[in-house]
Amino acid sequence: MMIKNITRNLLISDNVKFCGDIFSKVTGLMLSRRGKLSLILTFKREEKISLHMFFVFYPIDVLFLDKKKIVVDIKENFKPFSFYTSRKRSKYAIELPLAAIKNTNTRIGDKISF
């Protein structure tokens, strides 16, 4: 599976795992090694999504998407052992390797596909 920025016609990630159940969303990247894995956290409805970086020992980037898969919030350089709550209601949170957002010039309003 791939994550692509349709607006800019760029591949964001091609190593993707879906996290739909509560256990996979809570554990996320905990205790994993830095790598190219991206996670798509899915939620039943749009809501302000709170994320934590407990036991993730490296920074990541995060995209927050609405139900139409439009980027509504961005968190770059999300540091270990910190918290973040999206500023807008989102249906998806995509956890990406550090600098993926900068390298693809992804911005709020971009359309994403996966």
C-alpha positions as CSV (number, residue, x, y, z in Angstrom):
1,M,0.0,0.0,0.0
2,M,1.1,3.6,-0.7
3,I,0.3,7.0,0.7
4,K,0.3,9.6,-2.1
5,N,-0.1,13.4,-2.1
6,I,-2.6,13.7,-5.0
7,T,-2.3,17.5,-5.1
8,R,1.4,17.5,-5.7
9,N,1.5,14.1,-7.4
10,L,4.2,12.8,-5.0
11,L,4.7,9.5,-3.1
12,I,4.8,10.1,0.6
13,S,5.3,6.5,1.8
14,D,5.2,3.0,0.3
15,N,5.6,1.1,3.6
16,V,2.2,1.5,5.3
17,K,0.3,-0.3,8.1
18,F,-3.4,0.4,9.0
19,C,-4.3,0.8,12.7
20,G,-8.0,0.6,13.1
21,D,-8.5,-1.2,16.5
22,I,-7.9,0.4,19.9
23,F,-4.8,-1.7,20.7
24,S,-3.0,-1.0,17.5
25,K,-3.8,2.8,17.8
26,V,-2.5,2.9,21.4
27,T,0.7,1.0,20.7
28,G,1.4,2.6,17.3
29,L,5.2,3.0,17.0
30,M,6.0,2.2,20.6
31,L,9.3,0.4,21.1
32,S,9.9,0.3,17.3
33,R,13.1,1.2,15.6
34,R,13.4,4.3,13.4
35,G,12.6,3.3,9.9
36,K,10.4,3.9,6.9
37,L,7.2,2.5,8.3
38,S,4.1,4.7,8.2
39,L,0.9,4.2,10.2
40,I,-2.6,5.2,9.2
41,L,-4.7,5.5,12.3
42,T,-8.4,5.4,11.4
43,F,-11.3,6.6,13.5
44,K,-15.1,6.0,13.2
45,R,-15.9,9.7,12.9
46,E,-14.1,13.0,12.7
47,E,-12.8,14.2,16.1
48,K,-9.9,16.0,17.6
49,I,-7.3,13.3,17.7
50,S,-4.8,13.1,20.7
51,L,-1.5,11.4,20.2
52,H,1.3,10.5,22.5
53,M,4.9,9.6,21.9
54,F,5.4,7.3,25.0
55,F,8.2,4.8,24.3
56,V,8.8,6.1,20.8
57,F,12.5,7.1,20.9
58,Y,12.7,9.2,17.7
59,P,10.7,12.1,16.2
60,I,8.1,11.6,13.5
61,D,5.8,13.7,11.3
62,V,2.0,13.5,11.5
63,L,-0.7,14.4,9.0
64,F,-4.3,14.8,10.1
65,L,-7.0,14.2,7.4
66,D,-10.7,14.8,7.3
67,K,-13.2,12.3,6.0
68,K,-12.4,13.4,2.4
69,K,-8.7,12.8,3.0
70,I,-7.8,16.5,2.9
71,V,-5.0,17.6,5.2
72,V,-6.5,19.7,8.0
73,D,-3.5,19.8,10.4
74,I,0.2,19.0,10.4
75,K,2.6,18.2,13.2
76,E,6.2,18.1,12.1
77,N,9.1,16.8,14.3
78,F,6.7,15.3,16.9
79,K,9.3,14.6,19.7
80,P,9.6,11.5,21.9
81,F,7.6,11.5,25.2
82,S,5.3,14.4,24.2
83,F,1.6,14.9,23.4
84,Y,-0.3,16.6,20.6
85,T,-4.0,17.1,19.9
86,S,-5.1,18.0,16.4
87,R,-6.4,21.5,16.0
88,K,-9.2,20.4,13.6
89,R,-11.5,17.4,13.7
90,S,-9.9,14.5,11.7
91,K,-10.9,11.0,10.7
92,Y,-7.3,9.9,10.0
93,A,-3.9,10.5,11.5
94,I,-0.9,9.4,9.4
95,E,2.4,8.9,11.3
96,L,5.3,9.3,9.0
97,P,9.1,9.2,9.2
98,L,10.7,12.5,10.1
99,A,11.0,15.0,7.3
100,A,8.4,13.2,5.1
101,I,6.2,16.3,5.1
102,K,9.0,18.7,4.3
103,N,10.4,16.4,1.6
104,T,7.1,16.2,-0.2
105,N,6.1,19.8,0.5
106,T,2.7,18.5,1.9
107,R,0.5,21.4,3.2
108,I,-2.9,21.9,4.7
109,G,-5.5,21.6,2.0
110,D,-3.6,18.9,0.0
111,K,-5.6,15.8,-1.0
112,I,-4.1,12.5,0.1
113,S,-4.8,8.9,-1.2
114,F,-4.1,5.5,0.3
